[in-house]
Every structure is written in structure tokens, then in C-alpha cells.
């Protein structure tokens, strides 16, 4: 498969800069195999309880987004240069991988201070780090002087929410984003990007789903900044996924296996939940406890083991996420549904509308 197989034209005015209000008022495109009901149906997210059946199970990613974009300076001898870091993945209590700008002008051993501008004006107490190593794909390893909770407090005080580039290029981050770019059930700090399908849920919608007999379950996948990186290889198979850390508890695995045994469907909310569940599921279809890194790359031809229905937002052209949707629904169905969404005015990307895909 070639990268061009997953390209499409998207008018710029389809990119949502703010979420729907209330959250569950967002539109929901329902895509079923044509043999079931003829294809695409236009609904809203609040209709979700009626689209699922008693005994089905929704699986949410309960990661919490941290303000992972840090601005500061590199200090080398008497030379000071402005820098920006987007934290990517925690390696230890004091060490993170990050994407740095301008990365090519930095080298291992450089001292960095976040919370200062180029005139050495301190914006709080500053957060100091050493550039420990430079790796492939633009990743760097930062060793901070602070560790554990003290480092977490420093990041929370100095960082901003890492809005996706297609939003950040058109407006600045503000206080609303600290609320909007977080799910209502987020509880485990560690992501630098939101699991955006979950942004549509409200406490009232969650209660309506439970009243319908749809169970709710939680897994954790800390989403890294690699989710924003474009695929740069012409051959899809040559693309390298960045690893992300996740956990499926023994309790959740057992509950989901029981749902499947009783004839219920497993419905991941978002591609992050789906990728983690597929990583935790064996060839026998049994979901097992999981704790560790996953770099699973799902493209057309993949045989799904855990997911029966997928709820997800609309994704970037030529992205790994649109490839995942094509794998789940079929490339022709994905293309037809995306064409319908564009023609019908659906809002795209992180703050946009959502879709519900029933697997062929």
C-alpha cells in the first residue's frame, strides 16, 4: 500500500477550532456494512444509547492530558537561543523523551531552562534540564534537574496544553482548552494529546448509556506527541510508529471477555482504546492483562481480535489513524463515508464531530 491511497481533499473550513457545546451535541456519522442498513446515517452523539444494545461494552481511555508544551531557552556559553519542547513519553521520574524546536541546532549536553525567555526574564522559578541524547525521528531525551512530583508540579505550572498543529497554527491556546481538551473521566496523568473521541461524553450521556444496559470500562494509554507526526514514507509498511505506554487491568480484561462470552459487542471509544485492546488480545480472541509499551500499526488487512464497533473522530489525510479506520471498515467504505462527511459539513479533527463504525 502507498501513502497516496489514504489521501483526500479537506476544505480548511471543515477543521473545528472549538468543540460543540454541549459536548454530546456534536454530530455522529453512523456507518454500517451496506448489507445491514444501506451505509451512512446522520445522527448526534446524544443518540448513542439507542444505537447500541443492552450487553454491549464501551471502552474508554482514561488518560489525562498534561500541559506538555514548554517554552524556554538553551544556554551555551554566552549564547542564548529560544527553544520549545513537546514532551512525548516519560522514561523515569526525571527523564522524558521530547520533540525539540529547533532540534537541529541542539546537541547532547546542552543546558535548557524552561520558563525563561530569550532575555533571561524568569517566568517563575524556571525548570532546568540537560539534553541527554538525540534519537531517530526527531526525538530527544531530556534529563530534568527535578524529579517525581516536584517535576510534575513544574510542568503543570509552566506548560501549556499541546493543541494539535492544525489548531495551534490558527489560534493560541487559552484557558478554555484546559477544560475542553480533557475528557470528563480523565484520571491518569501522562498524555500529551487527548483521546479525542472521548471529548464528546458528558456525565448525563454516560448515565443514559448505563441505563440502557451498556457497560462502561476504562483502560489507560498515554498518547504521545508522535500522534501529530506525519507519515513520511511512500510505502506505508516502511512507517515506524512511536511506542506509547498503556495498561489493561486484569479486572477490565475479565469483564470484557465476559461481555464477549455473553454475546455483547466491544466498542472502543477512540483509536487509542482500540489499539491498546488489540495489543492486549491474543490470536485466540482472549483479552489479557497488559502493562507496557505498544507500537501496534493497524492497516488494511489486519484481523481485528477485540473490537466490534469503533467510535472515533475524523482524521487527517494520509495519517496512521485514517489507515486504521480503513482497516476496520474497508477502504472503499472509508472513502465513501469521508466523502459524505465532507459534503455534509461534518467538522473534522480533535474538536470536530464523531463517527460510529460497525465492522464488516
PyMOL commands that set and color helices and strands:
alter all, ss='L'
color gray80, all
select helices_A, chain A and resi 3-6+12-14+23-25+34-37+45-51+103-105+136-138+148-158+165-168+175-180+196-200+203-212+225-228+236-238+250-261+271-280+320-329+331-343
alter helices_A, ss='H'
color red, helices_A
select strands_A, chain A and resi 27-31+40-44+57-61+63-65+69-76+79-90+95-101+111-116+122-134+139-144+188-191+215-221+244-248+266-269+290-294+309-313+354-358
alter strands_A, ss='S'
color yellow, strands_A
deselect
rebuild
show_as cartoon
